[in-house]
Amino acid sequence: MKVIYKDFQANLSRFAEQYRNEINRNTEFREKFNRLCLEMGVDPLVSRRTMWSGLGFGEFYNQLAQKVLDICNKHRSVNGGIMKITDIITYYNRNNREPISKYDVTAALQTMNKLGTGCSILRNEYVCTVPFSLSDDSQELMNVAEEV
């Protein structure tokens, strides 16, 4: 079993190395690669101390999380600390060479939430950077605001 695991690890590492640029540039390819790894029980993005550290995958989502939080903080005076994920993506992609997707934003924030940042994703559509809980009234208010 150890031999099979080592072979799998080596092959996956070679694949990641070979397609590193594609993984970094292509949001759809990156998402599929991450989902494949997670289905196999490998999380290539969690730690600097993994086999992935030399390839830079652990750092991608850590750096992206910081950039997403910076974008949210920059717009807090306008949106009160609740920003649409699509707006974050639009702002980020306009100002960076390598585009990101909704999957990237949620994966990045999940890595930050492990540190207890207080940042959360609401209704799979919004990033909230202020303490907030959705009561039934708050939920209804957000529904009405979306329609306007």
C-alpha positions in Angstrom: 0.0 0.0 0.0 2.9 2.4 0.8 4.3 1.7 -2.7 1.0 2.5 -4.4 0.7 5.7 -2.3 4.3 6.8 -3.1 3.7 6.1 -6.8 0.4 8.1 -6.8 2.1 11.0 -5.0 5.0 11.0 -7.4 2.7 10.9 -10.5 0.4 13.6 -9.1 3.4 15.8 -8.3 4.8 15.3 -11.8 1.4 16.2 -13.3 1.1 19.3 -11.1 4.6 20.4 -12.1 4.0 19.7 -15.8 0.7 21.7 -15.8 1.7 24.3 -13.2 1.2 27.3 -15.5 -2.1 26.0 -16.7 -3.3 25.4 -13.1 -2.3 29.0 -12.2 -3.8 30.7 -15.3 -6.9 28.7 -16.1 -9.6 28.9 -13.4 -11.6 26.0 -14.7 -8.5 23.7 -14.9 -7.4 24.8 -11.4 -10.9 23.9 -10.0 -10.9 20.5 -11.7 -7.4 19.8 -10.4 -8.3 20.8 -6.9 -11.5 18.7 -6.9 -9.6 15.7 -8.3 -7.0 16.0 -5.5 -9.7 16.4 -2.8 -11.6 13.4 -4.1 -8.3 11.4 -3.8 -7.8 12.6 -0.2 -5.0 15.1 -1.1 -5.3 18.8 -0.3 -2.6 20.4 -2.3 -3.4 23.9 -1.0 -3.3 23.7 2.7 0.3 23.7 3.9 3.7 25.0 2.9 5.2 21.8 4.3 3.6 19.5 1.8 5.0 18.1 -1.4 3.2 21.0 -3.1 5.2 23.7 -1.4 7.8 23.7 -4.2 5.1 24.2 -6.8 3.6 27.2 -5.0 0.0 25.8 -4.7 -0.3 26.3 -1.0 0.6 29.9 -1.3 -1.8 30.7 -4.1 -4.9 30.5 -2.0 -3.2 32.2 1.0 -2.2 35.1 -1.1 -5.6 35.2 -2.8 -7.4 35.3 0.5 -5.3 38.3 1.5 -6.2 40.1 -1.7 -9.9 39.3 -1.4 -9.9 40.7 2.2 -8.1 43.8 0.9 -10.7 44.3 -1.8 -13.5 43.8 0.7 -11.9 46.3 3.1 -11.4 48.8 0.3 -15.1 48.7 -0.5 -16.4 48.5 3.1 -17.5 52.1 3.3 -19.7 51.5 0.2 -21.2 48.1 1.0 -21.0 47.9 4.8 -18.7 44.8 4.8 -20.9 42.6 2.6 -19.7 42.2 -1.0 -21.0 40.1 -3.8 -18.5 37.4 -4.8 -19.0 38.3 -8.5 -18.1 41.9 -7.7 -14.9 40.7 -6.0 -14.0 38.6 -9.0 -14.7 41.4 -11.4 -12.5 43.9 -9.4 -9.7 41.3 -9.0 -9.7 40.2 -12.6 -9.6 43.8 -13.8 -6.5 44.5 -11.8 -4.6 41.2 -12.1 -3.1 39.1 -15.0 -4.3 35.7 -13.9 -8.1 35.5 -13.5 -9.9 33.9 -10.6 -13.3 32.1 -10.3 -15.9 31.8 -7.6 -14.4 28.5 -6.6 -11.1 30.3 -6.1 -12.6 32.9 -3.8 -14.4 30.4 -1.7 -11.4 28.1 -1.4 -9.2 31.0 -0.5 -11.6 32.2 2.2 -11.9 28.6 3.6 -8.2 28.6 4.2 -8.5 31.9 6.1 -11.4 30.7 8.1 -9.2 27.9 9.5 -7.4 30.8 11.2 -10.6 32.3 12.6 -10.6 35.5 10.6 -14.3 36.2 11.2 -14.9 36.4 7.5 -17.8 34.3 6.1 -19.6 33.5 2.9 -23.3 34.2 2.9 -25.8 32.3 0.8 -22.9 31.2 -1.4 -23.0 34.6 -3.0 -21.6 37.2 -0.6 -18.4 37.7 1.4 -19.1 39.2 4.8 -16.2 40.8 6.6 -18.1 42.1 9.6 -19.8 40.2 12.4 -23.2 39.2 11.0 -25.8 36.5 11.3 -28.8 36.1 9.1 -32.1 36.1 10.9 -35.3 35.6 9.0 -35.7 39.3 8.7 -32.1 39.8 7.5 -32.6 37.1 5.0 -35.8 38.7 3.7 -34.0 42.1 3.5 -31.2 40.6 1.4 -33.8 39.0 -0.9 -35.5 42.4 -1.4 -32.2 44.2 -1.9 -31.2 41.7 -4.6 -34.3 42.5 -6.6 -33.7 46.2 -6.5 
